Amino acid sequence: MAKDVVRLDGNTLVMPGEVRVRFVRTLRLPEQGTHPLPPGLGDFPVRMVSDYADTVPEEWRKRGGVLLPMYLREAMWLSFSAAETAALQVGVGKVCAVSGRPWTDKLSQDPQNYVVLPDQPWLDGINSGEGTIRQFVAVPLGLGATVEGQVTGAEVWGGIQLQNFAAKHPVPARATSYSGYDAGYGGMQGGYGGPPAPAPGSANAMGLGVGGTMRQEIYKDSRALSEWKAKPAGRVFVHLVTPPDWRRITGEEPPASPVSRASYTQAGLPWYDYYDADGTDLQPAQPLQDVVPVGDWLGQDHDPWHPVAHDQTVVLNDPRGRPVQDGDW
């Protein structure tokens, strides 16, 4: 299916209709309890697969898209903005992060399989309902620990898939500020504890599993399904690579690993709560209810948790780049 061009502007994906998606590094939460939102620790670097055709695996060339590096068990959240009303599907290994159902080229409201922009400013994990999500955490394919592996029983795709739909009668987005939730942090240090880089032409494929639970609503669409266009405007496949693979494929040094929890809290960096009085949260996604956290698969490796002080929690108010090559997926 032919779709409009998706572009890469710096480290930001720009989808048709000026839908912008950033991939933000963040602190991994404990797998017990429910937590406020940790802020961004800077954007992941993003590169186009087509620029590295000689060093990526053949199947990646076929799928096209972009790639970014993640450390084992590193956490991520997705930051969204849009010039006009849009619907965005988010897949993790071609499992919908909102509904838990298989990836599809059609929007659905029973159950809802998309987020509405700009109403949804970000997504930190899979839908667990009742005002919470379970954090996106990077794990290798082959263990069964990914959302894809636990929901489908197989690990074929990995990565992240994005696809957006335009409204038939789009409404310009209102300007919104989130007062620092996207702010970067320059003190990230550490090393990578994963497997060594494979031979050229192969790569250690990565997918997303789940970590801790945080307070975040995924908003129910108040529009009728008929108000959205039937065909997607654009789509992109996001490949996740280990830092050694990133170095081999791109020739660039990967980012340093995120700060420790103790350093993060002691530095006084804020946590966030976001609440929209006009929004209605989606119900829990049934296929995602039995997904267990990566600690159950890989063992616990958390350093001691430093509780968040009350005054560290902040309550929030409500250019075109190069074209990214799509492929078969």
Disulfide bonds with the S-S distance in Angstrom:
none
